[in-house]
Amino acid sequence: MSLAFDQWSPDDDPGEVVDVGAPAGWDAIRSNYTAPSTPSLPLERIIEIAEAHGVQSVVVEKRYIDSDWRSEHSNFYGSTFRRYPSVCHRLHFFAAQVPPDFGDLNDHKEAYRGYSVMRPLPGTPVGRTMIQAPPELKAASVAGVPERVNLFGFELTVTAMPFISQDAQYLRCAHASIWMVLRHASLRHGLPKRTPSEVRDAATGGVVVGRQMPSDGLSPSQMLNALDRLGLPTGMLEPANDSGPNVRPAAGSTSLYGVLCRYVNSDLPPIVVSNSHAWVVVAWDRTPSRGHGRLTLWRHDDARGPYIPVDDPWNEPDEAHRPWKFILTPLMPRMNIDAERAEATGAAWLEIATKQWSLAPDGTAGRAAQAMAVDEMAYQTYAVASNDYKKRLPLRGLDPDLMLLYRTTHMPKYIWVIEAIDRTARRNSQPSVLGEIILDATHASPERLALTGVLCAHVESMAISQAFDHETVRQVKLASIAPYLSDRDARSTTGE
């Protein structure tokens, strides 16, 4: 039986500690926030992830004032005949035993696994949630972002992809997906925080699907308009079927896996839309999934929970996920080149540079040329803030002269990086980057290949940089031709 109206803040106690080391503890959580007839799949998934992390204690922060729930309450639930509390509870997950009096939470910082806000809605209680990705995603590419959390004056940190569930009235799956992408952009890229009411208002009008309030859902055009109005300009692609273990789509193609990986790599998680549902792709890894031979995708599905594995996008068991019709691809403001055009441009440059620059010390074909000749060269594309990219250069094993060239090249706030990857080295978990192209993300070009937007190019022993104001080209001959780490790998070692 879920908490009644007057039980959400029956006294002035700040909170309590629930021992979830035994099943009875989790049952108490379920009983407080869901009705027996309406179990919450998102809450069940959060409990499943918490158990995988070895969570032993849940600190319940009572009478929590949540800005997202307050926006829903003031714009919808506060006007209904049935009364809803205006306060929430926030559950904090610790993989350690927290004493009943909370103790010194500094002693448990390393054990913190995140939080989940519980709204006073028995059927759909899960509000804003930041829970660390499950352990099986440790080696995956995850669009996670750190957030500092204050609990009773102690500062804790969790790295996660934001999640929220729909309430089926004011928020639907499309609103929830937009909110998740925007909250991630706020934490990662510094965009303003947006509340559910701002998302709903931005999506109003246009090509309407049913009622606006309570909402019957959004059309793709309403979703695009909302994202654009709230500062995250977004494109829309129809994915091509690139399923099968031996399929290797061309660089810059709109293949489903290629598109999704590029945007997750760029910390710009994309939204997928089916005939009746929407969700956010938040991670991918190279562990073969149960039914697909190439990659495993992971999604935040507001109706089912965070970090849900996708066995095979082309053979979804749930009708709500069939078919994957559109991919909404967000970009930061003033990023004028999308990931597909960036990869096509970078691949064209890398192929030319490899043929000209990939030479071994004895003058024979170098490692990059050999990899390209036997189809063992892959491309990895991602957007990144140039200052962050330069900061992590020492972590990657680059030639000192190459680092100096990159550091002294003028760059815009965001750049596209296209890496030439040695598949063999990657399979063996060795440094695998043989060269890379750095593109000006603001470069606007009517051509499919934005060749004039290249800032830097490197393959093995040669590198150049281009300055746009006076068209100065600098060229350096490098002593080291050894493969090095991707910036993505370097970032994972810093916990950013």
Number of C-alpha atoms within 10 A of each C-alpha: 13 19 16 14 13 10 11 20 19 10 11 8 10 12 21 16 18 22 21 23 17 9 9 12 16 19 11 15 18 20 16 18 25 23 17 13 9 10 17 22 17 24 25 15 16 23 18 13 20 24 17 14 19 17 22 20 26 26 22 22 20 21 20 20 14 18 14 20 24 21 17 20 19 12 13 15 19 16 11 9 7 7 10 18 20 21 20 23 23 26 24 23 28 25 21 19 18 22 15 13 9 13 10 12 19 11 10 15 17 14 21 21 25 23 23 23 24 27 27 25 18 24 19 25 24 29 27 23 23 26 25 26 25 19 11 10 16 11 13 18 21 24 23 25 21 17 18 12 16 10 13 12 8 11 12 19 15 20 19 22 28 27 27 30 30 22 21 15 14 21 24 22 25 28 29 27 30 27 28 27 24 27 22 26 24 15 18 17 16 10 17 13 15 17 17 24 22 18 22 25 11 19 29 17 14 12 12 16 14 12 10 17 13 13 17 17 26 27 19 22 15 22 25 22 19 24 24 18 14 18 16 23 20 21 16 16 15 15 19 16 15 17 18 12 11 9 11 14 15 14 21 24 17 21 20 21 21 24 21 28 27 24 25 22 21 20 27 27 30 28 26 27 25 17 14 15 22 28 24 28 28 31 28 24 19 14 16 14 16 11 13 18 17 20 20 22 26 22 22 27 24 28 23 17 20 29 26 17 16 20 19 18 19 16 14 14 11 7 12 14 21 17 17 21 14 19 26 22 24 27 27 17 14 14 21 16 22 20 30 20 19 30 29 22 24 30 25 15 19 25 16 11 22 25 16 13 19 24 21 15 10 7 8 11 18 21 21 29 25 18 20 17 11 8 12 16 22 18 22 21 29 22 27 20 15 20 14 14 19 15 10 14 21 12 16 19 16 18 19 13 15 21 15 13 16 21 16 10 14 14 19 16 15 21 26 27 28 27 28 29 26 25 18 13 14 13 10 9 9 14 18 22 27 28 27 26 29 24 28 25 27 18 17 14 13 6 10 13 18 19 17 15 20 24 24 23 24 26 31 28 22 22 23 19 23 19 15 13 6 7 9 9 12 13 15 14 12 17 13 15 21 16 24 19 18 23 21 17 14 18 15 14 10 9 10 12
